[in-house]
Amino acid sequence: MKNTLVLLMFLLLTSCTLIFPKVALKRAGIFDTKSELIIIESKNQRIIFIGMHHFGKKEFYDDVANKIDSLQKLNYTIFYENVGKRKETDSLTAIKNFKKLRKLMGFFPIQYIDTTTNKIENKINYKGKHKLINQPRYPKLGVDSITAVKADIDITELILEFEKKNGDIKLDSCDLKTKLTEKDYKCKKVNKAVFREFRNKYLGNFREAHLAEVINRSNKNKVLVIYGDAHFWGLYKEMKHLDNDFNITKHKTILKHE
């Protein structure tokens, strides 16, 4: 797919991105007006993957919504991305873990672009010609909340899993007093090695393995995955590991052949 982890694509702006924001945005697919369908198939299952951007053009999300509508009418069940908290997790625990997530990432992703100031993650002033918006919530994209499956890791589980190997993420007084809604995060961040470990193995590999397991355990033979586009290859690898019969096929006319 398009680059490293799109979930972090602009969350984690490199020096090149800071120098060439428009080039980086284009390469990341942020200016796309159409979404891509990629299909993973085995004898028993067809998985259609729609790679998402956490912010982009309205036309892109309109196209995603149209595809979701068509595929749900063809009896596809949606498996979607959403690192949130479980209903049974108390609010104080959730806030603590979200602050740990912020310390690891360097910011808390409430929204990826401020549509008033056109500032991306409070780091880059976007001055391009394209009007960009944040990814609409799933109901706005037409996702059926009754049949859809949240196929992502709970924030508490994600943090606990990371801390098992890497030790407790220490929140200092700055972290504790700075609200999650504060746009300008100025507290001390973790070092780059710790961040890379979290990004690659936990935001990436760990969640992709979980997604594959959820799909594999389901009894659905027609699956539509709505997930950050850089997770595709990780998902494919995990599905292939679970069932070597899976292969990739691309069908631009998929909706006409169902």
PyMOL commands that set and color helices and strands:
alter all, ss='L'
color gray80, all
select helices_A, chain A and resi 6-8+15-19+21-27+58-73+91-105+138-141+155-166+173-177+192-217+229-242+254-257
alter helices_A, ss='H'
color red, helices_A
select strands_A, chain A and resi 37-41+46-52+55-57+77-80+113-114+119-120+124-125+132-134+149-150+222-228+247-249
alter strands_A, ss='S'
color yellow, strands_A
deselect
rebuild
show_as cartoon
